[in-house]
Amino acid sequence: MFKPIKTIILLIFLQTLTSCEEVITKRTEQKLAKNWGFGDLQESRNNLLCLFPDGKLTEIYNNIYQEGEWEFIPEKKQIVLHYKNTIDTVKVYRYQRGEITNYLKMDYKEYTRLEFYETAPMMEDYKKDPYYPTNNKWRVKPEREQTKKELKEKVRQFVQHNIYILNAALKRKSTTVNFTYAQGVIKIYDGGIGVTKIEDLSDDWKEHFYNEEQALQAREIYQKYLKNLGFKGKSSGSWIKDDHDILSLLLKRIERDLER
């Protein structure tokens, strides 16, 4: 069901023998607008840097989420990442097109000449990409305890995010779906949706809430919505479409409740 990060990275290195490297110029800027990933194999750490055509960016680095804006300075071969409180300058060494995917070599954080791989083609309607900033508001950690209605809204945002993940797979006609960056209360099955057990809730999920108690309250809210869903649809033959349709029905149920 899921494609391991190790497999992807191994393929990236194998494809360099038949790839085409190009000089970094102003024209490179359009090709930089992609979802880029890299993984630390020794620490099993996955990271994501998403650069969108409208200059927006999202980043998941060491499981910490940030959003902001980016710009490319071709004469310096640099990408400037503007976050809320900081600015990072990234040196780009090369953009390379391969038979399997594209990849980018650049300095990033504490890494030198790190190789990024394109995780997936940019969607035509990129504002419906799962990692576009407005689709990741559920990741923002609140500065105070949230009300029950605010927790319901956070659950709604997370359900919508998962719908976008499945929708992206359908649009790209993919048979695999990567939920690495969406570990939470939704349990994905082959043609079904469930709730993650309390003991299996990831620390990542809890970090998106004011405290662990509120993370568990959000799980309870989601569980009640799911229990009262009453889905009676038939299998389409695609578990991705089935799960997408179930979550879409659940989203409507949550939205109706929030409108009251």
Summary of the structure (lengths in Angstrom):
residues: 260
radius of gyration: 19.3
end to end distance: 37.9
largest distance: 58.9
contacts: 733
relative contact order: 0.12
helix: 38%
strand: 28%
